[in-house]
Amino acid sequence: MGTTLDIKIKRANKVYHAGEMLSGVVVISSKDSVQHQGVSLTMEGTVNLQLSAKSVGVFEAFYNSVKPIQIINSTIDVLKPGKIPSGKTEVPFEFPLLVKGSKVLYETYHGVFVNIQEQSPVMTQPEEEAPSLIQ
């Protein structure tokens, strides 16, 4: 089976606003115990323009000059370096939604011309002999 990571967010369908807490658990399942150098949770949010077939001829002039705008980027430590026991381990977390500078958080949206979404990857720095736990 190896080692797997899963992120479960409480109230995943909720609209979050700047200053609120995003909470949930990181679920780690492993057949054997695993040494690690710590587990961190990183929240990255960007706004980007994405062309669709319906927008051909409308936005091409802007597309090459518009780069994704990062509106949130922060990291929290979920687990200090140590050993994760075999079986299922659930580690709770709370993540403050703090925007960069004077930026604004936008609601996740998938439209004809623009997609707005936040991504939350989990990253670890495992020992050399331990398997990588990146999802």
C-alpha positions in Angstrom: 0.0 0.0 0.0 2.8 2.6 0.6 2.1 5.9 2.2 -0.8 8.2 1.2 -1.8 11.7 2.2 -5.3 13.3 2.0 -6.5 16.7 2.9 -10.1 17.0 4.3 -11.4 20.5 4.7 -14.3 21.2 7.1 -17.1 22.9 5.2 -15.4 22.4 1.8 -18.4 24.0 0.0 -18.3 27.2 2.2 -17.2 30.6 0.7 -14.3 31.9 2.7 -13.3 35.5 3.2 -10.1 37.2 4.2 -9.3 36.9 7.9 -11.3 33.7 8.3 -9.8 30.3 9.4 -9.7 27.4 7.0 -9.7 24.2 9.0 -9.6 20.5 8.4 -7.3 17.5 8.9 -4.4 15.9 7.0 -5.0 12.2 6.9 -1.8 10.1 6.6 -2.2 6.3 6.0 0.9 4.1 6.0 1.5 0.4 6.2 4.8 1.0 8.1 5.9 3.8 10.4 7.7 6.6 8.5 10.4 9.0 9.6 10.0 12.6 8.3 11.5 16.0 8.6 8.2 17.8 9.1 4.9 18.3 7.3 3.9 21.7 6.1 0.7 22.9 4.5 1.0 25.7 1.9 -1.9 27.8 0.6 -1.4 29.4 -2.8 -4.1 31.4 -4.5 -3.8 33.0 -7.9 -6.1 34.7 -10.3 -5.5 34.0 -14.0 -7.0 34.6 -17.4 -7.7 31.3 -19.3 -8.9 31.4 -22.9 -11.7 29.1 -24.1 -12.9 28.3 -27.6 -15.7 30.8 -27.1 -13.2 33.7 -26.6 -11.2 33.2 -29.8 -10.6 36.6 -31.3 -11.8 38.5 -28.2 -8.8 38.3 -25.7 -5.8 37.2 -27.7 -4.2 40.7 -27.6 -4.4 40.6 -23.8 -3.6 36.9 -23.1 0.2 37.1 -23.6 0.5 40.2 -21.4 -1.7 39.0 -18.5 0.2 36.9 -16.0 -1.3 35.1 -13.0 -1.7 37.4 -10.0 -0.8 35.8 -6.7 -3.3 36.9 -4.0 -2.4 34.6 -1.1 0.7 32.6 -0.2 1.4 31.3 3.3 2.6 28.1 4.9 1.9 26.5 8.3 3.7 23.6 10.0 1.4 20.7 10.5 3.8 18.2 12.1 7.2 18.7 13.6 10.0 16.3 12.5 9.6 12.8 13.9 7.9 9.5 13.1 4.5 8.8 11.8 3.1 5.5 13.2 1.8 2.8 10.9 -2.0 2.9 10.3 -4.1 6.0 9.9 -3.0 9.3 11.4 -5.2 12.4 11.4 -3.6 15.8 12.1 -5.9 18.8 12.5 -4.9 22.2 11.1 -6.2 25.7 11.1 -5.1 28.1 8.3 -5.7 31.8 8.6 -6.6 33.3 5.2 -4.3 36.3 5.0 -4.0 38.1 1.7 -0.8 39.6 0.3 -0.7 43.4 0.8 -3.8 45.2 -0.6 -4.9 42.2 -2.7 -8.5 40.9 -2.5 -9.6 37.2 -2.1 -12.0 36.2 -4.9 -14.6 33.5 -4.7 -13.6 30.3 -6.7 -15.2 30.7 -10.1 -15.1 28.8 -13.3 -16.4 30.9 -16.1 -16.2 31.2 -19.9 -13.1 33.5 -19.8 -11.7 33.4 -16.3 -11.0 30.7 -13.7 -10.3 31.7 -10.1 -9.2 29.0 -7.7 -7.0 28.4 -4.6 -4.8 25.4 -4.4 -3.6 23.7 -1.2 -0.8 21.2 -1.7 0.8 19.3 1.2 4.5 19.0 1.1 7.0 17.2 3.3 10.7 16.8 3.6 11.3 13.1 4.3 14.5 11.5 5.5 16.7 10.2 2.6 15.6 6.6 3.1 11.9 7.4 3.6 9.5 7.5 0.7 8.5 11.0 -0.6 5.1 12.1 0.8 4.1 14.8 -1.7 0.6 15.1 -3.0 
